[in-house]
Amino acid sequence: MNLRERKNQPGQKKILALDGGGILGLISIEILARIEALLRERQGRPDLVLADYFDFVAGTSTGAVISSLVSIGMSIDRIRQFYIDCGPQMFDRAFLLERLTYEYNSEPLAKKLQETFGSEREGDESSGLATLGSERLRTLLMVVTRNVSTDSPWPITNNPDAKYNARARPDCNLMLPLWQVVRASTAAPSYFPSEVVDVGPRRFVFVDGGVTTYNNPAFLAFVTATTGPYNINWTAGERDMLVVSVGTGDCAREQPDITPACMNLLYIAKNTPGALMNAASAGQDMLCRTFGNCLCGDPIDREMGDLIGAAGPASPRLFTYMRYNADVSRAGLDALGLPEVQPSHVQLLDSIKYIDEIRQVGEAAGRLKVKAEHFAGF
């Protein structure tokens, strides 16, 4: 069936949402590997990919890269190799800062995305660059960006019935090159140049979607799937909808010795974006746990706990929800059985020297936290 037919098919719907986090996306990938393996075993399909199971995949920044690769039907083994092969070029801060004056399409990440999403049909070089409306996308896809020109978050989907995806529009989003939409979501300030995108007759400047309130796009994906103006119109309900949210590691960066004198302009410029991203991710997670039936998730804080089984304002709940992430503090890594992994190695989005350790964190989190029973009924 085509995408519209899949969107409109009655029955349960399953959403996958992936956080931003640079090379720490490998934590998400290893958790997804565990999910894929469990689904293959349950369905007796050794070739199952996540695009066969999830109907809607949403991602921000590195999560946009992974979600797009999931949506075109890549296995997690292939997605993992994509990151291992390209990580040193895509996420090395020094390497990229030396190339800020290059044309955008010569940047390593942009070139790799063009190679991956280069044609409407895999292996066909004659049909040009795949667009957001490409038939290669097997699921609904949402990529979260920030439009600097309009000073607003821009979540962009391939929903064929969305207002700004009407083919007759001169600014139809479905005509945008898929690689460029993904690249726009990954344009992390100070790591990558911004992305300039022509949308119909207008030209906009985009940066990383992680500097919006949707670095974790889970609740946004639910709202998009169920709220009338977006024209997806799926039925909410804990037996009707599953939302799986996957993070890229979490750690409170305590600064017990901080003083007001330390908080100069340089300090604020360096630390505020990360603080806002962490708070936004936690906020989206909290909304999902409040309005959904949460089956899995680490404690949000010492007051709220994990909200599993807790009372909430919606009864019955609006969806079934799981949040898979890894605590990458010293205590969290010890709890994962990783005393040899140094927290500082697995907390930075450009930590390319420690890819093996990052993968260990994701593997341990997936092994300990992802359970087959979480997916029962879906």
FINU-302493 format. One line per field, with one value per residue (C-alpha): residue in one letter; chain; y negated, z, x negated. Coordinates in steps of 0.25 Angstrom, whole numbers. Layout:
<markols>
residuo: [a/...] $
cadena: [A/...] $
py: [Y/...] $
pz: [Z/...] $
px: [X/...] $
</markols>
This chain:
<markols>
residuo: [m/n/l/r/e/r/k/n/q/p/g/q/k/k/i/l/a/l/d/g/g/g/i/l/g/l/i/s/i/e/i/l/a/r/i/e/a/l/l/r/e/r/q/g/r/p/d/l/v/l/a/d/y/f/d/f/v/a/g/t/s/t/g/a/v/i/s/s/l/v/s/i/g/m/s/i/d/r/i/r/q/f/y/i/d/c/g/p/q/m/f/d/r/a/f/l/l/e/r/l/t/y/e/y/n/s/e/p/l/a/k/k/l/q/e/t/f/g/s/e/r/e/g/d/e/s/s/g/l/a/t/l/g/s/e/r/l/r/t/l/l/m/v/v/t/r/n/v/s/t/d/s/p/w/p/i/t/n/n/p/d/a/k/y/n/a/r/a/r/p/d/c/n/l/m/l/p/l/w/q/v/v/r/a/s/t/a/a/p/s/y/f/p/s/e/v/v/d/v/g/p/r/r/f/v/f/v/d/g/g/v/t/t/y/n/n/p/a/f/l/a/f/v/t/a/t/t/g/p/y/n/i/n/w/t/a/g/e/r/d/m/l/v/v/s/v/g/t/g/d/c/a/r/e/q/p/d/i/t/p/a/c/m/n/l/l/y/i/a/k/n/t/p/g/a/l/m/n/a/a/s/a/g/q/d/m/l/c/r/t/f/g/n/c/l/c/g/d/p/i/d/r/e/m/g/d/l/i/g/a/a/g/p/a/s/p/r/l/f/t/y/m/r/y/n/a/d/v/s/r/a/g/l/d/a/l/g/l/p/e/v/q/p/s/h/v/q/l/l/d/s/i/k/y/i/d/e/i/r/q/v/g/e/a/a/g/r/l/k/v/k/a/e/h/f/a/g/f] $
cadena: [A/A/A/A/A/A/A/A/A/A/A/A/A/A/A/A/A/A/A/A/A/A/A/A/A/A/A/A/A/A/A/A/A/A/A/A/A/A/A/A/A/A/A/A/A/A/A/A/A/A/A/A/A/A/A/A/A/A/A/A/A/A/A/A/A/A/A/A/A/A/A/A/A/A/A/A/A/A/A/A/A/A/A/A/A/A/A/A/A/A/A/A/A/A/A/A/A/A/A/A/A/A/A/A/A/A/A/A/A/A/A/A/A/A/A/A/A/A/A/A/A/A/A/A/A/A/A/A/A/A/A/A/A/A/A/A/A/A/A/A/A/A/A/A/A/A/A/A/A/A/A/A/A/A/A/A/A/A/A/A/A/A/A/A/A/A/A/A/A/A/A/A/A/A/A/A/A/A/A/A/A/A/A/A/A/A/A/A/A/A/A/A/A/A/A/A/A/A/A/A/A/A/A/A/A/A/A/A/A/A/A/A/A/A/A/A/A/A/A/A/A/A/A/A/A/A/A/A/A/A/A/A/A/A/A/A/A/A/A/A/A/A/A/A/A/A/A/A/A/A/A/A/A/A/A/A/A/A/A/A/A/A/A/A/A/A/A/A/A/A/A/A/A/A/A/A/A/A/A/A/A/A/A/A/A/A/A/A/A/A/A/A/A/A/A/A/A/A/A/A/A/A/A/A/A/A/A/A/A/A/A/A/A/A/A/A/A/A/A/A/A/A/A/A/A/A/A/A/A/A/A/A/A/A/A/A/A/A/A/A/A/A/A/A/A/A/A/A/A/A/A/A/A/A/A/A/A/A/A/A/A/A/A/A/A/A/A/A/A/A/A/A/A/A/A/A/A/A] $
py: [0/-14/-24/-30/-16/-12/-25/-23/-8/-6/1/-2/-12/-12/-24/-24/-37/-39/-50/-59/-57/-56/-44/-40/-35/-22/-20/-21/-12/-1/-2/-1/11/18/14/19/32/34/31/41/52/49/49/60/50/50/39/30/15/4/-2/11/8/-7/-15/-29/-32/-46/-51/-63/-66/-52/-46/-52/-45/-32/-33/-36/-24/-16/-21/-17/-3/-1/9/5/12/3/-9/-6/-4/-18/-24/-16/-20/-34/-38/-44/-53/-57/-60/-64/-79/-83/-76/-84/-97/-97/-96/-107/-114/-102/-101/-94/-83/-79/-78/-63/-61/-67/-59/-46/-49/-52/-39/-32/-39/-42/-36/-33/-18/-12/-9/-18/-30/-35/-40/-51/-54/-48/-58/-58/-53/-41/-27/-22/-26/-15/-22/-36/-44/-56/-64/-75/-88/-102/-113/-125/-134/-133/-130/-118/-103/-96/-81/-76/-64/-55/-54/-55/-61/-72/-87/-91/-77/-80/-77/-89/-99/-106/-104/-89/-83/-70/-75/-79/-70/-59/-60/-75/-74/-65/-73/-85/-78/-74/-88/-89/-103/-103/-89/-91/-103/-107/-101/-110/-104/-110/-107/-111/-126/-128/-126/-122/-119/-107/-102/-89/-85/-82/-97/-97/-91/-78/-72/-60/-60/-49/-58/-66/-54/-49/-63/-63/-49/-52/-67/-71/-82/-73/-63/-50/-48/-35/-30/-33/-22/-13/-1/-9/-16/-12/-23/-19/-30/-27/-36/-39/-38/-47/-53/-64/-73/-78/-90/-91/-101/-111/-125/-137/-143/-131/-133/-143/-144/-133/-124/-127/-125/-112/-106/-111/-103/-90/-94/-97/-85/-76/-83/-82/-67/-65/-73/-65/-52/-57/-60/-47/-40/-49/-47/-33/-19/-19/-5/-8/-20/-24/-34/-48/-54/-50/-56/-51/-38/-30/-32/-17/-14/-28/-36/-46/-56/-47/-34/-26/-29/-34/-25/-14/-19/-15/-24/-17/-24/-23/-30/-33/-39/-31/-24/-21/-15/-6/-2/2/11/2/-2/-3/-14/-28/-38/-49/-40/-37/-51/-60/-60/-61/-50/-42/-36/-28/-22/-8/-12/-20/-7/1/-9/-7/8/9/0/8/21/17/8/12/24/32/30/15/18/28/24/16] $
pz: [0/-2/9/9/9/21/28/26/29/41/54/64/61/66/67/69/74/74/82/77/82/72/72/84/75/75/89/82/71/81/88/75/71/83/79/65/70/80/69/59/69/73/58/53/43/43/32/39/40/48/37/36/50/53/45/48/52/57/60/64/59/60/63/49/42/49/47/32/31/38/29/16/22/27/37/50/46/34/41/52/41/35/48/50/36/36/51/51/39/43/57/59/64/60/46/43/48/38/27/31/18/9/1/8/-1/0/15/19/26/14/4/12/13/-2/-5/4/-1/-14/-23/-23/-24/-18/-28/-39/-41/-53/-45/-37/-22/-14/-8/5/-3/-8/-9/-3/11/16/28/32/36/44/44/54/50/54/44/48/38/44/58/60/61/48/49/35/31/19/22/8/14/22/18/13/6/-5/-18/-25/-15/-20/-7/-5/6/-1/-12/-3/-4/7/10/12/21/30/29/33/46/49/48/62/65/66/60/47/38/37/25/14/8/-3/0/-12/-15/-1/4/19/28/37/49/58/63/76/80/80/91/83/84/89/79/85/90/78/69/77/76/61/59/66/65/54/46/43/35/40/50/57/69/83/93/101/93/80/80/84/86/88/91/91/97/95/109/121/132/142/140/155/158/173/173/163/167/160/156/147/139/129/115/110/120/117/102/104/114/112/99/106/118/110/101/114/120/107/106/120/118/106/114/126/117/110/124/129/118/114/121/124/124/125/128/138/149/144/157/172/174/161/160/148/148/144/150/155/154/143/137/126/129/121/116/102/98/103/105/107/109/107/111/119/131/127/141/149/157/145/137/149/150/135/139/132/143/133/124/128/129/121/109/107/110/99/85/78/86/74/81/89/80/85/99/94/88/101/108/98/97/113/113/102/109/123/119/107/110/100/109/107/93/96/90/79] $
px: [0/-4/-7/7/14/5/8/23/23/32/26/15/5/-10/-19/-34/-40/-56/-63/-74/-89/-99/-108/-101/-90/-97/-91/-78/-82/-86/-73/-66/-74/-68/-54/-56/-61/-50/-40/-47/-46/-31/-27/-36/-41/-57/-56/-47/-51/-45/-38/-29/-24/-24/-14/-20/-34/-38/-52/-60/-75/-82/-68/-64/-75/-72/-57/-58/-67/-57/-46/-53/-53/-68/-71/-77/-90/-91/-88/-98/-109/-105/-108/-121/-126/-122/-122/-137/-133/-119/-121/-135/-135/-149/-148/-135/-139/-151/-141/-131/-134/-131/-118/-108/-107/-121/-120/-123/-109/-102/-109/-106/-92/-91/-97/-87/-75/-80/-69/-54/-58/-70/-81/-74/-83/-75/-63/-70/-69/-59/-49/-41/-29/-37/-31/-44/-38/-30/-24/-19/-32/-33/-46/-47/-55/-56/-53/-62/-56/-42/-48/-39/-40/-37/-33/-32/-24/-22/-7/-1/12/4/8/-6/-8/3/-4/3/-4/-17/-23/-19/-28/-27/-36/-48/-60/-59/-74/-73/-61/-69/-82/-74/-70/-84/-90/-95/-100/-115/-116/-110/-107/-92/-84/-78/-66/-57/-42/-35/-38/-44/-57/-59/-71/-69/-77/-76/-62/-69/-69/-54/-45/-44/-58/-50/-38/-29/-18/-18/-17/-5/2/-1/5/18/21/30/23/11/20/15/27/23/31/25/26/17/21/21/8/-6/-17/-31/-41/-56/-67/-82/-86/-83/-91/-89/-101/-102/-111/-111/-123/-116/-116/-108/-122/-124/-112/-117/-113/-122/-117/-103/-105/-112/-102/-89/-85/-89/-81/-68/-70/-70/-58/-50/-53/-49/-36/-32/-35/-26/-15/-15/-15/-4/6/1/1/-14/-20/-35/-44/-54/-50/-48/-52/-51/-37/-30/-37/-35/-19/-17/-3/-2/12/13/23/27/35/35/21/18/8/-2/-16/-30/-42/-56/-68/-81/-86/-100/-104/-114/-103/-95/-107/-110/-95/-96/-108/-118/-128/-139/-132/-135/-123/-131/-133/-118/-112/-116/-110/-123/-130/-135/-147/-138/-128/-131/-127/-115/-110/-113/-103/-92/-94/-93/-81/-74/-77/-72/-61/-54/-44/-36/-24/-24/-19/-8/5/-2] $
</markols>
